[in-house]
Amino acid sequence: MKRSLMLLTAVSALASTGAFAQDASALAKSKNCLACHSVQTKLVGPAYKDVAAKYAGQKGIEDKLVQKVMKGSVGAWGQVPMPANPQVSEAEAHTLVKWVLAQK
């Protein structure tokens, strides 16, 4: 728990830097997120800029999206399911979701 809090604090500190964006982008590539998503254009799944716009300002959305990344989901963007991603840790999912929600 303490380690997770420290990691989230570090991620939050990096969130405003270009280093965070580079690291999160590399993480998205390494976890195969970009096989179905892109930042600007809908592929199989929604564009990250569209995800950011849809959920902007919603309380608790980061935790909800982290669960969708980890466990998968269907219905929020149509009937094509997003599979579960067991290769993504909870800390990595938080990093990815923060990055996705920062897209414009």
Rosetta blueprint (number, residue, H / E / L):
1 M L
2 K H
3 R H
4 S H
5 L H
6 M H
7 L H
8 L H
9 T H
10 A H
11 V H
12 S H
13 A H
14 L H
15 A L
16 S L
17 T L
18 G H
19 A H
20 F H
21 A H
22 Q H
23 D H
24 A H
25 S H
26 A H
27 L H
28 A H
29 K H
30 S H
31 K L
32 N L
33 C H
34 L H
35 A H
36 C L
37 H L
38 S L
39 V L
40 Q L
41 T L
42 K L
43 L L
44 V L
45 G L
46 P L
47 A L
48 Y H
49 K H
50 D H
51 V H
52 A H
53 A H
54 K H
55 Y H
56 A L
57 G L
58 Q L
59 K L
60 G L
61 I H
62 E H
63 D H
64 K H
65 L H
66 V H
67 Q H
68 K H
69 V H
70 M H
71 K H
72 G L
73 S E
74 V E
75 G E
76 A L
77 W L
78 G E
79 Q E
80 V E
81 P E
82 M E
83 P L
84 A L
85 N L
86 P L
87 Q L
88 V L
89 S L
90 E H
91 A H
92 E H
93 A H
94 H H
95 T H
96 L H
97 V H
98 K H
99 W H
100 V H
101 L H
102 A L
103 Q L
104 K L
